Amino acid sequence: MRKISLLVVVAVLLVACGGGEEATTSTAEAVKIPIEDVFHEFMSCKDTTSDKLGCKTYPAKALCGVYEITDFVDPNVPTNYVEINEIINVINASGYWGLLGDADDQEVLDQAQQYANTGVAVIAVNTKKEHGNVAIILPGEQSPSGSWGGLNCPNSASFFMKGHKNSYIHKGLNYAWKKPKDIQIFARD
């Protein structure tokens, strides 16, 4: 019974991450969406929408799109993505994600960039804040950061809910947080 339920949930998630397109469980798969497209949609949402709550799903949409995964599709509304403050809960509950370590460890940062470069989904989160920022580690090159004590930071993207004009894509992880303290990095198995 549990296997059947799990298969149904997986099928629903696969269909949902395909956006509004019609799909069947036999042909559905996660859809690759360029990070630039999601970023521009997010900025437009924040600039023009009076309902800012709808903008909180763009980090999850970016994760699903960049890495072609369905982990962050809202199970209660399969055509929607979870809000930013639910991402860490999904990571902790999924069983697919593992902690690489703290962002103040160069080996962890190196591993995060290596994983992202091979197509593994990687995310950085301030786990000490209930409604903190989330950064997506993107394929690319690391860059040194003086504010992070000379650490080489992975390429990343971050969608800020407050101060959205500071949101970015293709910059070092140090652009998401001033210091690496309390930042943890997770990778999808």
PyMOL commands that set and color helices and strands:
alter all, ss='L'
color gray80, all
select helices_A, chain A and resi 2-16+35-48+52-67+84-94+106-117+164-166+173-175
alter helices_A, ss='H'
color red, helices_A
select strands_A, chain A and resi 97-102+122-126+134-137+143-145+151-153+155-158+168-172+183-188
alter strands_A, ss='S'
color yellow, strands_A
deselect
rebuild
show_as cartoon
